[in-house]
């Protein structure tokens, strides 16, 4: 393999960040996806386990209460009413990081319906505005009785087909919102305790009690996952009349045995006679970037086809590396 070295400056390198999104659908049967009905202060019955300890359901309630809903907690309002205002700041909520966005967390009561999505499905985060939760009763394909819940791009959840709303106006308003989604964690929480219709409550979503007609145990979630890529772009300039001599050994005159005395050295150093025409130019099909001339290359760019060296115009070769 023949090599020709040239200097490459930092001015030919750019760096950018890009985010790519992919459509995802998970269901109650998807591996790792979990639903929990969280109930405040529920205690374990007096069995062999230590009596009066919190149940798993109550521990989930305590988790989301501490992480997200201290400002809207009825528990704090009951036990420490003077502390409610303190928790309204962005420093007491894992989700809230911008006071300018209409993010609502004033509804948090004694029970919540929590959906956990593993990171393998959403990667770095769920794309805001892409989340839809659809719950069905009867069967997983029933579309006549289904609850549709969407996010409003700010972390608030609302139903697009609710039979009952808390007030007139936007479905995603502070009065009508029914829960929140935490995009970075893959956690969706339904907090509204009022009914979606006359006989169906939002807390019925995910329940598996077949004795109740309004049980909405079939559900799926659709959203866009977000994956961040970093791309380095390299632009290599080959100036006109540079690199216009082939270093390929097959371009040299063939020799057999030793060089005879008195031989003109130029007939050996130059290229073969049939390659000396004005129309012949060398080609290249690879660019390698080195730290120096003695180490292995740190980047190798294989071109899709061989490129002909020009002596009338500059060539600019651009290639990108994702990392």
C-alpha positions in Angstrom: 0.0 0.0 0.0 1.3 3.5 -0.9 1.1 6.5 1.4 1.5 10.2 0.9 1.3 12.5 3.9 0.0 16.0 4.2 -0.8 18.3 7.1 -4.3 18.6 8.4 -5.4 21.5 10.6 -8.2 21.8 13.2 -10.1 24.2 10.9 -11.3 21.2 9.0 -13.0 19.6 12.0 -16.5 20.3 13.3 -18.4 18.7 16.1 -22.2 18.6 16.5 -24.8 16.9 18.7 -27.9 15.3 17.2 -31.0 13.6 18.7 -32.8 10.8 16.9 -36.2 9.5 17.7 -37.8 6.1 17.2 -41.4 5.0 17.5 -42.0 2.6 20.4 -45.0 0.6 21.5 -45.1 -1.3 24.8 -48.0 -3.2 26.3 -48.9 -4.8 29.6 -47.2 -7.9 28.2 -43.9 -6.2 27.3 -40.9 -7.4 29.3 -40.0 -5.1 32.2 -43.0 -2.8 31.8 -44.9 -2.7 35.1 -48.0 -1.2 36.5 -48.7 -0.5 40.2 -51.7 0.8 42.0 -50.1 2.9 44.8 -52.1 3.4 48.0 -51.1 5.7 50.8 -50.0 4.2 54.1 -51.3 0.7 53.3 -50.0 -1.7 55.9 -49.0 -5.3 55.9 -51.4 -7.6 57.8 -50.3 -9.1 61.1 -48.5 -12.2 59.8 -45.0 -13.6 60.1 -43.7 -10.4 58.5 -43.1 -7.5 60.9 -46.6 -6.1 61.6 -47.6 -2.6 60.5 -44.9 -2.2 57.9 -45.8 -0.6 54.6 -47.0 -2.8 51.7 -45.3 -2.7 48.3 -48.1 -0.5 47.1 -47.6 2.0 49.9 -43.9 2.1 49.2 -44.5 3.1 45.6 -46.9 5.8 46.8 -44.2 7.1 49.2 -41.6 7.0 46.4 -43.5 9.3 44.0 -44.7 11.4 46.9 -41.1 12.2 47.9 -39.7 12.5 44.4 -42.4 14.5 42.6 -45.4 15.6 44.6 -44.3 17.2 47.9 -45.9 20.4 46.7 -49.2 18.9 45.9 -49.4 16.4 48.7 -52.5 16.1 50.8 -50.4 14.3 53.4 -48.2 17.4 54.0 -51.3 19.6 53.9 -52.8 17.5 56.7 -49.8 17.1 58.9 -47.7 20.2 58.2 -50.0 22.8 56.5 -47.5 25.6 57.1 -44.9 23.8 55.0 -47.0 23.5 51.8 -45.7 26.7 50.2 -42.1 25.7 50.8 -42.5 22.7 48.4 -43.9 24.8 45.5 -40.3 25.8 44.4 -38.5 24.0 41.7 -36.0 22.7 44.2 -38.4 20.3 45.8 -39.5 18.3 42.7 -37.3 16.0 40.6 -39.3 16.9 37.5 -39.8 20.6 37.7 -36.8 22.5 36.4 -38.4 25.5 34.7 -41.0 27.8 36.2 -42.0 29.2 32.8 -43.6 25.9 31.6 -47.1 25.0 32.7 -46.3 21.9 34.7 -49.0 20.9 37.2 -48.6 18.8 40.3 -51.4 20.0 42.5 -53.3 16.7 42.3 -51.9 14.0 44.5 -54.2 12.0 46.8 -54.4 8.7 48.6 -54.0 6.5 45.5 -52.2 6.7 42.2 -51.9 4.5 39.1 -48.2 4.2 38.2 -46.7 2.9 35.0 -43.0 2.1 34.8 -41.2 1.9 31.4 -37.7 0.4 31.3 -34.9 2.5 29.9 -34.3 -0.1 27.2 -37.4 1.2 25.4 -37.0 5.0 25.8 -33.1 5.2 25.9 -32.2 8.7 27.1 -35.7 10.1 27.5 -39.3 10.0 26.1 -39.8 12.7 23.6 -42.2 15.3 25.0 -45.5 15.5 23.2 -45.2 11.9 21.8 -46.8 9.9 24.7 -50.1 8.1 24.4 -51.6 5.7 26.8 -54.6 3.7 25.6 -56.6 1.4 28.0 -59.3 -1.0 26.9 -61.9 -3.2 28.5 -63.2 -6.5 27.2 -60.2 -7.3 25.0 -56.9 -5.8 23.8 -58.5 -4.9 20.4 -61.7 -3.4 21.7 -61.9 0.2 20.4 -65.5 1.0 21.5 -64.6 1.2 25.1 -61.2 2.8 25.5 -59.6 5.5 27.5 -57.1 7.7 25.6 -54.5 9.7 27.6 -51.9 12.0 26.0 -49.2 14.3 27.3 -49.2 18.0 26.5 -45.4 18.4 25.9 -44.9 19.8 29.4 -45.2 16.6 31.4 -49.0 16.9 32.1 -51.4 14.1 31.1 -55.0 14.5 30.0 -57.7 12.4 28.4 -58.7 13.3 24.9 -62.0 11.4 25.1 -63.1 12.0 28.7 -66.8 11.9 29.3 -66.4 14.1 32.3 -64.1 17.1 32.8 -63.5 19.2 35.9 -64.1 22.5 34.1 -64.5 24.1 30.7 -61.5 25.1 28.7 -58.4 23.2 27.6 -58.3 19.5 28.3 -54.7 19.9 29.6 -55.5 22.8 31.9 -54.6 22.8 35.5 -58.2 21.7 36.4 -58.6 19.0 33.8 -55.1 17.4 33.8 -55.2 13.9 35.3 -51.5 13.1 36.0 -47.9 13.5 34.9 -45.2 11.8 32.9 -41.6 12.0 33.8 -39.8 11.9 30.5 -36.3 11.2 31.8 -37.3 8.3 34.0 -40.0 6.6 32.0 -42.6 7.0 34.7 -46.3 7.9 34.1 -48.6 8.6 37.0 -52.4 8.9 37.0 -53.5 10.9 40.0 -57.0 12.0 39.2 -59.5 10.2 41.5 -62.6 11.5 39.7 -64.3 9.5 37.0 -63.5 9.3 33.3 -67.2 8.5 32.7 -70.1 7.8 35.0 -68.9 4.3 35.9 -65.2 4.3 35.1 -62.5 6.0 37.2 -59.0 6.7 36.0 -57.7 4.4 38.8 -59.4 1.6 36.9 -56.7 1.7 34.3 -54.5 -1.3 34.7 -56.6 -3.2 37.2 -56.9 -6.9 36.6 -60.1 -7.6 38.5 -62.3 -9.4 36.0 -65.3 -9.2 38.3 -65.8 -5.6 37.4 -67.1 -4.7 34.0 -65.2 -1.4 34.0 -61.8 -3.0 34.5 -59.4 -1.6 31.9 -56.7 -4.2 32.2 -55.6 -4.1 28.5 -53.4 -1.1 27.8 -50.5 0.0 25.6 -48.2 3.0 25.5 -46.9 4.6 22.4 -44.1 7.2 22.4 -40.8 8.2 20.7 -37.6 7.2 22.3 -34.7 9.7 22.2 -31.1 8.8 21.4 -28.3 11.3 21.4 -25.5 11.1 18.9 -22.3 13.1 18.7 -20.9 13.5 15.2 -17.4 14.7 14.2 -17.1 16.0 10.6 -13.7 16.1 8.9 -13.1 18.1 5.7 -9.8 17.3 3.9 -8.7 19.7 1.2 -6.5 18.3 -1.6 -5.2 21.4 -3.4 -4.7 21.4 -7.2 -1.4 19.8 -8.3 -0.9 18.3 -4.8 -0.6 14.5 -4.5 -0.4 14.2 -8.3 2.5 11.6 -8.3 1.7 8.0 -7.8 3.6 6.1 -5.2 2.2 2.8 -6.3 5.2 0.5 -7.1 3.4 -0.9 -10.1 3.6 2.5 -11.8 7.4 2.2 -11.9 9.4 0.6 -14.8 9.9 -3.1 -14.4 13.4 -4.2 -13.5 15.0 -7.7 -13.7 18.2 -8.3 -11.8 20.5 -5.5 -10.7 20.6 -2.0 -12.2 23.2 -1.9 -15.1 26.1 0.5 -14.8 25.5 3.8 -16.6 21.7 3.5 -16.3 19.9 6.9 -16.2 18.4 6.9 -12.8 15.4 9.0 -14.0 14.2 6.1 -16.0 13.8 4.1 -12.9 12.6 6.9 -10.5 9.9 8.1 -12.9 6.7 6.3 -13.8 6.4 3.9 -16.7 6.3 5.4 -20.2 2.7 4.4 -20.9 1.6 6.5 -17.9 3.2 9.7 -18.9 0.5 11.0 -21.1 -1.3 14.3 -20.2 -4.6 12.5 -19.6 -3.3 10.1 -17.0 -3.8 11.1 -13.3 -3.4 9.0 -10.1 -6.4 8.0 -8.1 -7.0 7.5 -4.3 -9.6 5.5 -2.5 -8.8 6.0 1.2 -7.9 8.8 3.6 -6.1 8.1 6.9 -5.6 10.5 9.8 -2.4 10.1 11.9 -0.9 11.8 14.9 2.5 11.3 13.3 4.2 9.3 10.5 5.3 6.4 12.7 2.1 5.4 14.5 -0.9 3.5 13.3 -3.8 5.7 11.9 -6.4 6.9 14.4 -9.1 7.2 11.7 -9.5 5.4 8.4 -12.0 6.7 5.9 -12.8 4.4 3.0 -14.2 6.2 0.0 -17.1 4.6 -1.9 -15.1 4.9 -5.2 -11.7 5.9 -6.3 -11.2 9.6 -6.7 -9.1 11.1 -9.6 -6.5 13.7 -8.6 -7.2 17.0 -10.4 -4.5 19.6 -11.3 -7.1 22.3 -12.2 -9.3 22.4 -9.1 -9.1 21.7 -5.4 -10.8 18.6 -4.0 -12.6 18.7 -0.7 -13.4 15.3 0.8 -15.8 15.3 3.8 -16.6 12.4 6.0 -18.3 12.0 9.3 -17.9 9.7 12.4 -20.7 9.1 14.9 -19.7 8.4 18.5 
